[in-house]
Amino acid sequence: MAIPRPARIGLLCGAALVASAPAWNVGAGSDATDDKRVGRGEALFEQRWYVAPSGFGPWGRGPTSNAEACADCHAGYGRGAPPEVADEPMTAMVLRLSAGEPSGGGAPQPHPAYGLQLQTQGTLGVVPAEGAATIDWIETPVTLGDGTVIALRRPQIRMQALAFGELGPAAAVSARIPPPLSGLGRLESIPDAALETLAARDAGDGIRGRVNRLPDGTVGRFGHKATVASLREQTALALHEDLGLTSTALPMQNCPSPQSACARQPHPSLPEVRDDQIDDLVALLRTLAAPRRQAADEAATRRGEMLFASLNCGGCHVPRISPASPGAYTDLLLHDLGAGLADGRPEFAAGPRDWRTAPLWGAGNAVASGARFLHDGRARTLEEAILWHGGEAEAARQRYARLPRSDRTALIRFLSTL
């Protein structure tokens, strides 16, 4: 049974909670069939999957995985969070892996022993977890133009209990927190041509966004490096990598060749998630409305909006790409954000320093809930997130760092209304 819509706040583990439940697009143009499909998607999103054989619930998870349910990493349909203290396990964060140079088409090369993502859960007494990891935070002070000192932190990943040997010097490891889910349907509906037009423009300051053109010719727009073109593909990938669930899109069990115990486990039905179930999850995601703008009529907010424009933050965080995306504040393109944010892991057209421009809508709810920002959650505040920007955003970052405190406060206030 689907959870009633007013109750959808802060469902499960460690991920940041939203301040209010997402608005819904069901209404004009919907019918009973749509509502039923969305309701089934809600139930699937919160459903806990179990390793076969089990009497507790639906079979199919694992034999290795990172979670038992979609909601484990997207509590309240929001973003995940990194560990905050030493030895705290990763519960709403994952480690993407690759080994060696990308394969044909620029696809990341799976690690021979661990695949594309470290699986931190196994099957008790039968299949070992691939390993565990936690984070040590390294802080560096940054002095702004008026003498204010801000401590910026970066994660140092500490691998633990690797079951199949060390990763090796050629391995790339990228820590990622799950992004928020509201508004994804609107982003999916933006025409590819609109993104290509943005990529062709001169946004100033040497900003040159790029589409992540995938091997099949489609344009990536989802994921921290824009590596997935559609919500259906993103859903199938998340089910496979995070929950260990096979589908017609990804029919093979996630068992790299050294993991013999994993490969020996029974699989009562393949694929483990039916196409119609993925359809229901996609229907749910397309129904999650874009976050609503907070009150924006204060003088400080108007001042902040003008500063946002004058600093050229909009060179990447475009307020509106098409009629489908008012207030998104993204161009969905790849940008070089400098060595400070580099993860060393290329993905298709995205290099080690490249990241997709994250939408800013929902920033107000994220701030209110104490969420973390950037791909690995290193930024505890919007100001820290700004100060981590480099590369194509270096000029805008420097302008921000030179602002007096009152102007910085006004800019952050504006962002907190989005």
HELIX and SHEET records of a PDB file:
HELIX    1   1 ARG A    5  ALA A    7  5                                   3    
HELIX    2   2 ALA A   32  GLU A   46  1                                  15    
HELIX    3   3 CYS A   70  ASP A   72  5                                   3    
HELIX    4   4 ALA A   75  TYR A   77  5                                   3    
HELIX    5   5 GLY A  104  GLY A  106  5                                   3    
HELIX    6   6 LEU A  184  GLU A  188  1                                   5    
HELIX    7   7 ASP A  192  ALA A  200  1                                   9    
HELIX    8   8 LEU A  231  LEU A  243  1                                  13    
HELIX    9   9 SER A  260  ALA A  263  1                                   4    
HELIX   10  10 ASP A  275  THR A  287  1                                  13    
HELIX   11  11 ALA A  299  SER A  310  1                                  12    
HELIX   12  12 CYS A  313  GLY A  315  5                                   3    
HELIX   13  13 ALA A  339  LEU A  341  5                                   3    
HELIX   14  14 ALA A  363  ALA A  368  1                                   6    
HELIX   15  15 LEU A  382  TRP A  388  1                                   7    
HELIX   16  16 GLY A  391  ALA A  393  5                                   3    
HELIX   17  17 GLU A  394  ARG A  402  1                                   9    
HELIX   18  18 ARG A  405  LEU A  415  1                                  11    
SHEET    1   A 2 VAL A  94  ALA A  99  0                                        
SHEET    2   A 2 ALA A 171  ARG A 176 -1                                        
SHEET    1   B 2 ALA A 132  THR A 143  0                                        
SHEET    2   B 2 VAL A 149  GLN A 160 -1                                        
SHEET    1   C 2 ASN A 212  ARG A 213  0                                        
SHEET    2   C 2 VAL A 219  GLY A 220 -1                                        
SHEET    1   D 2 LEU A 334  ASP A 336  0                                        
SHEET    2   D 2 ASP A 354  ARG A 356 -1                                        
END                                                                             
